[in-house]
Amino acid sequence: MIGGGHNGLVTAAYLARAGKRVLVLERRHVLGGAAVTEEVFPGFKFTVCSYVCSLLRPQVIRDLDLPSHGFEVIPQESTFQPLPDGRYLFRRGNEADAFQAIAKFSRRDAEAYPRFGRLMARLAKFIAPTLTMTPPDVGSLNPADLRKLYALNKQVKTLTEEELYTFARLMTMSAADYLDEWFETDALKAGLCSSGIIGTLLGPRSPGTAYVLMHHYMGEIDGAYRSWGYVRGGMGMVSESIARAARSFGADIRVNADVRRILVKDGRAMGVELATGERIEAKVIASGADPKRTFLKRAAAPRRHLDRTDRRLHREGV
Ligand SMILES: Cc1cc2nc3c(=O)[nH]c(=O)nc-3n(C[C@H](O)[C@H](O)[C@H](O)COP(=O)(O)OP(=O)(O)OC[C@H]3O[C@@H](n4cnc5c(N)ncnc54)[C@H](O)[C@@H]3O)c2cc1C
């Protein structure tokens, strides 16, 4: 497994749990990738990149028994927005408290807010099962693909026509446009918009951010939808607990192990070479590093081994 980010570690843990011999190679001195805790100043540990946890699938937490390896989420129960004029918006999870807080700005918004939350949670619940599903090939007549398409269609039919219409619009709208349709209070819209742009490098008026906003209603802690939380020990504990689970199943994990090349023989990946020159053979290589790095920078002589489409992408630098 190239890369000890949390996704690579999950892959390693599941493979080890299935009885495979697994070796994780992480380039940095610390595991976790973007889900990492580092000692920035001596004696002080910080979550240095991603910072809030929720979308880690409950099934993964259960399968790997992460709480027994130190994983603990402290729920984020409220948001606080101070305003330049001295007022503030303090939203708590409790519906009655949220109503009071928003009604100070607009009674209309306070009344719309629970309806908005319920609709977003409903749509998020509808899309959540597809996150762990290998998508069916829509053009295929293979019975396995057709079965999956049928199941998806059944799921779509659980939505009302209005919900389906909203769902389709959410896929392309901006968070700002969508929220303008619901609310008039800028402070409320600004706070909600932050969920639409988080981690995207987009602004609230960029198309697609309405979906990101809805995506965040998929957050789930212990079965409670729309829950977000902070991890005790920082985000690095997400990765560390997964690494502990992987080790408990027998996986071997090395840090300071920079994979310089994926070795390819007769069209098959058969090992890796580290920056130190050490070569390690494996029957299967998986990578948690991004695809560009994996296929174009690390796969030896990619031009020879990738097919025509891949080579075109390579030329275009995709
Ligand atoms: C600024 C920012 C904020 C975010 N905030 C949140 C948030 O609050 N909550 C949330 O849920 N998500 C957040 N995300 C998204 C989330 O953090 C990432 O999607 C997730 O951590 C990606 O995990 P990964 O394991 O797939 O990849 P990565 O974390 O990128 O891990 C890849 C690993 O591979 C290693 N690697 C790369 N090349 C090599 C090589 N050649 N040899 C060996 N190792 C190699 C890297 O060092 C790294 O450890 C945020 C993302 C960003 C950028």
The ligand as a MOL file (V3000), in Angstrom:
LIG
                    3D

  0  0  0     0  0            999 V3000
M  V30 BEGIN CTAB
M  V30 COUNTS 53 58 0 0 0
M  V30 BEGIN ATOM
M  V30 1 C -7.3240 21.9650 3.6130 0
M  V30 2 C -8.1840 20.7290 3.7240 0
M  V30 3 C -9.1150 20.6310 4.7570 0
M  V30 4 C -9.9030 19.4880 4.8660 0
M  V30 5 N -10.7680 19.4090 5.9090 0
M  V30 6 C -11.4870 18.2900 6.0890 0
M  V30 7 C -12.2820 18.1470 7.2530 0
M  V30 8 O -12.3020 19.0190 8.1140 0
M  V30 9 N -12.9770 16.9910 7.4090 0
M  V30 10 C -12.9290 15.9840 6.4680 0
M  V30 11 O -13.6000 14.9560 6.6550 0
M  V30 12 N -12.1630 16.0960 5.3610 0
M  V30 13 C -11.4410 17.2150 5.1640 0
M  V30 14 N -10.6090 17.3180 4.0750 0
M  V30 15 C -10.5400 16.2090 3.1650 0
M  V30 16 C -9.7240 15.0320 3.7630 0
M  V30 17 O -8.7780 15.4750 4.6890 0
M  V30 18 C -9.0180 14.2700 2.6660 0
M  V30 19 O -9.9500 13.9720 1.6690 0
M  V30 20 C -8.4550 12.9740 3.1940 0
M  V30 21 O -7.6320 13.1850 4.3210 0
M  V30 22 C -7.7060 12.2670 2.0940 0
M  V30 23 O -7.1790 11.0700 2.6280 0
M  V30 24 P -6.3560 10.0610 1.7230 0
M  V30 25 O -5.8810 8.9690 2.6240 0
M  V30 26 O -7.1660 9.6510 0.5370 0
M  V30 27 O -5.1580 10.9030 1.0940 0
M  V30 28 P -3.9800 11.7000 1.8020 0
M  V30 29 O -4.3800 12.1650 3.1410 0
M  V30 30 O -3.5120 12.6840 0.7950 0
M  V30 31 O -2.8790 10.5830 1.9950 0
M  V30 32 C -1.9920 10.1840 0.9810 0
M  V30 33 C -0.7290 9.7160 1.6790 0
M  V30 34 O 0.1390 9.1740 0.7080 0
M  V30 35 C 1.4520 9.5830 1.0250 0
M  V30 36 N 2.2560 9.5060 -0.1910 0
M  V30 37 C 2.1220 10.2520 -1.3110 0
M  V30 38 N 3.0490 9.8880 -2.2230 0
M  V30 39 C 3.7880 8.8990 -1.6530 0
M  V30 40 C 4.8800 8.1350 -2.1030 0
M  V30 41 N 5.4290 8.3030 -3.3100 0
M  V30 42 N 5.4130 7.1890 -1.2550 0
M  V30 43 C 4.8610 6.9880 -0.0190 0
M  V30 44 N 3.8130 7.7090 0.4410 0
M  V30 45 C 3.2880 8.6480 -0.3600 0
M  V30 46 C 1.2860 10.9950 1.5530 0
M  V30 47 O 2.4040 11.4280 2.3330 0
M  V30 48 C 0.0120 10.8320 2.3830 0
M  V30 49 O 0.2890 10.4510 3.7090 0
M  V30 50 C -9.7910 18.4420 3.9330 0
M  V30 51 C -8.8550 18.5390 2.8940 0
M  V30 52 C -8.0600 19.6690 2.8050 0
M  V30 53 C -7.0380 19.7350 1.7000 0
M  V30 END ATOM
M  V30 BEGIN BOND
M  V30 1 1 1 2
M  V30 2 1 2 3
M  V30 3 2 2 52
M  V30 4 2 3 4
M  V30 5 1 4 5
M  V30 6 1 4 50
M  V30 7 2 5 6
M  V30 8 1 6 7
M  V30 9 1 6 13
M  V30 10 2 7 8
M  V30 11 1 7 9
M  V30 12 1 9 10
M  V30 13 2 10 11
M  V30 14 1 10 12
M  V30 15 2 12 13
M  V30 16 1 13 14
M  V30 17 1 14 15
M  V30 18 1 14 50
M  V30 19 1 15 16
M  V30 20 1 16 17
M  V30 21 1 16 18
M  V30 22 1 18 19
M  V30 23 1 18 20
M  V30 24 1 20 21
M  V30 25 1 20 22
M  V30 26 1 22 23
M  V30 27 1 23 24
M  V30 28 2 24 25
M  V30 29 1 24 26
M  V30 30 1 24 27
M  V30 31 1 27 28
M  V30 32 2 28 29
M  V30 33 1 28 30
M  V30 34 1 28 31
M  V30 35 1 31 32
M  V30 36 1 32 33
M  V30 37 1 33 34
M  V30 38 1 33 48
M  V30 39 1 34 35
M  V30 40 1 35 36
M  V30 41 1 35 46
M  V30 42 1 36 37
M  V30 43 1 36 45
M  V30 44 2 37 38
M  V30 45 1 38 39
M  V30 46 1 39 40
M  V30 47 2 39 45
M  V30 48 1 40 41
M  V30 49 2 40 42
M  V30 50 1 42 43
M  V30 51 2 43 44
M  V30 52 1 44 45
M  V30 53 1 46 47
M  V30 54 1 46 48
M  V30 55 1 48 49
M  V30 56 2 50 51
M  V30 57 1 51 52
M  V30 58 1 52 53
M  V30 END BOND
M  V30 END CTAB
M  END
